[in-house]
Amino acid sequence: MNKKAKAWLITGVAAVAVIGGGGYYLANSFLGNNVEIEQVLPASTATSTTAVDSTGTAVANKTAGAEQLNGDWNISKGSKVYFSVTTSQETVNFVDEQVTGTWSINVDDASQMKAKGQIELNGIDSGNGQRDDHVKGADFFDIATYPQATFTATSVEGMPAELPVGQTADLKLNGTLTVRGVEKEVTFDAKAAYENNQVLLSATSMVTFEDFGMKNPHSVVLSTENDIKVQLELKLAK
């Protein structure tokens, strides 16, 4: 190999090292999960069918029926929506606490039940400001153009006529999720509970980047699964 060819080879190797190292640095700056998902359902519902009050004392035969459940409920303080993305390194969670919405419950006629929720996308937080600014930008949520994401339920399946305190009911919320102005029909698998005069709802669904016109973010040093897990952790009060 002549001197000129050798010089070009050395330059090329150096460039690859710099680009690769820079790519690693850039990818590394977007790594690290700083958000733990907090469920609103009481721990007792996962371990026991015995109803308990807020102090943990057993409450025999206490059940919420139509009188307690029917009516309009508003998403209240303490409600959160999570987005989770799994990379080749870990699962990264984003949380948004700027959640509003309503749920009209009618245990006597499921066709009368309506629900709608909305989040302000500027409230997305992963504990990494650089990463948050990136996902709020034009390549992803584009919050300057589409500041909110919404879900409108078209049907609710599985709501029982009565809901024993300390137990959960398995529901399905079918409806339309709108992100970046794109509508997608989705189903949330949910669990609902009644406690301390509140309806508590924990629900999950899976969507993809492509569903809403976004590209799957990945690089030569970091791959990302296409699925996005959406998780609702809601507290509702009358």
WOTA-V338016 format. One record per residue. N is the residue number from 1. RES is the residue in one small letter. SS is DSSP state (A for helix, B for strand, O for the rest). PSI is psi in whole degrees, -180 to 180 (none if undefined). Layout:
N|RES|SS|PSI, N|RES|SS|PSI
This chain:
1|m|O|130, 2|n|O|171, 3|k|A|-38, 4|k|A|-44, 5|a|A|-40, 6|k|A|-38, 7|a|A|-42, 8|w|A|-39, 9|l|A|-45, 10|i|A|-42, 11|t|A|-42, 12|g|A|-44, 13|v|A|-42, 14|a|A|-41, 15|a|A|-43, 16|v|A|-42, 17|a|A|-42, 18|v|A|-47, 19|i|A|-45, 20|g|A|-45, 21|g|A|-42, 22|g|A|-40, 23|g|A|-40, 24|y|A|-43, 25|y|A|-45, 26|l|A|-48, 27|a|A|-41, 28|n|A|-31, 29|s|A|-18, 30|f|O|4, 31|l|O|169, 32|g|O|112, 33|n|O|125, 34|n|O|3, 35|v|O|123, 36|e|O|136, 37|i|O|127, 38|e|O|119, 39|q|O|144, 40|v|O|-21, 41|l|O|137, 42|p|O|145, 43|a|O|-28, 44|s|A|-27, 45|t|A|-22, 46|a|A|-14, 47|t|A|-13, 48|s|O|151, 49|t|O|7, 50|t|O|127, 51|a|O|141, 52|v|B|155, 53|d|O|-171, 54|s|O|-19, 55|t|O|-3, 56|g|O|4, 57|t|O|136, 58|a|B|137, 59|v|O|109, 60|a|O|132, 61|n|O|30, 62|k|O|123, 63|t|B|139, 64|a|B|122, 65|g|O|-158, 66|a|A|-39, 67|e|A|-40, 68|q|A|-36, 69|l|A|-38, 70|n|O|141, 71|g|B|-174, 72|d|B|127, 73|w|B|141, 74|n|B|138, 75|i|B|129, 76|s|O|-178, 77|k|O|140, 78|g|O|-6, 79|s|O|145, 80|k|B|151, 81|v|B|134, 82|y|B|146, 83|f|B|135, 84|s|B|131, 85|v|B|132, 86|t|B|124, 87|t|B|-180, 88|s|O|-11, 89|q|O|-38, 90|e|O|178, 91|t|B|128, 92|v|B|128, 93|n|B|141, 94|f|B|143, 95|v|B|148, 96|d|B|120, 97|e|O|-1, 98|q|O|75, 99|v|B|132, 100|t|B|162, 101|g|B|178, 102|t|B|157, 103|w|B|116, 104|s|B|113, 105|i|B|135, 106|n|O|98, 107|v|O|-13, 108|d|O|-21, 109|d|O|98, 110|a|A|-27, 111|s|A|-16, 112|q|A|-4, 113|m|O|134, 114|k|B|148, 115|a|B|142, 116|k|B|136, 117|g|B|157, 118|q|B|142, 119|i|B|147, 120|e|B|114, 121|l|A|-17, 122|n|A|-17, 123|g|A|0, 124|i|O|133, 125|d|B|126, 126|s|O|5, 127|g|O|10, 128|n|O|103, 129|g|A|-38, 130|q|A|-44, 131|r|A|-42, 132|d|A|-44, 133|d|A|-36, 134|h|A|-47, 135|v|A|-20, 136|k|A|-12, 137|g|O|-177, 138|a|O|-28, 139|d|O|-23, 140|f|O|-105, 141|f|O|-24, 142|d|O|59, 143|i|O|-19, 144|a|O|-32, 145|t|O|-37, 146|y|O|83, 147|p|O|-17, 148|q|B|157, 149|a|B|143, 150|t|B|155, 151|f|B|128, 152|t|B|118, 153|a|B|130, 154|t|B|-20, 155|s|B|151, 156|v|B|121, 157|e|B|137, 158|g|O|0, 159|m|O|119, 160|p|O|163, 161|a|O|-28, 162|e|O|148, 163|l|B|102, 164|p|B|136, 165|v|O|134, 166|g|O|-2, 167|q|O|164, 168|t|O|156, 169|a|B|138, 170|d|B|124, 171|l|B|164, 172|k|B|126, 173|l|B|110, 174|n|B|135, 175|g|B|-160, 176|t|B|123, 177|l|B|126, 178|t|B|119, 179|v|B|134, 180|r|O|30, 181|g|O|4, 182|v|B|129, 183|e|B|137, 184|k|B|127, 185|e|B|125, 186|v|B|165, 187|t|B|128, 188|f|B|125, 189|d|B|123, 190|a|B|160, 191|k|B|135, 192|a|B|147, 193|a|B|158, 194|y|B|124, 195|e|B|134, 196|n|O|45, 197|n|O|24, 198|q|B|148, 199|v|B|127, 200|l|B|133, 201|l|B|126, 202|s|B|122, 203|a|B|146, 204|t|B|150, 205|s|B|162, 206|m|B|133, 207|v|B|-180, 208|t|B|163, 209|f|O|-45, 210|e|A|-27, 211|d|A|-31, 212|f|A|26, 213|g|O|25, 214|m|O|149, 215|k|O|143, 216|n|O|117, 217|p|O|122, 218|h|O|164, 219|s|O|-177, 220|v|O|-16, 221|v|O|-3, 222|l|O|123, 223|s|O|152, 224|t|B|134, 225|e|B|153, 226|n|B|-24, 227|d|B|145, 228|i|B|124, 229|k|B|128, 230|v|B|126, 231|q|B|125, 232|l|B|129, 233|e|B|96, 234|l|B|141, 235|k|B|127, 236|l|B|138, 237|a|B|153, 238|k|O|none
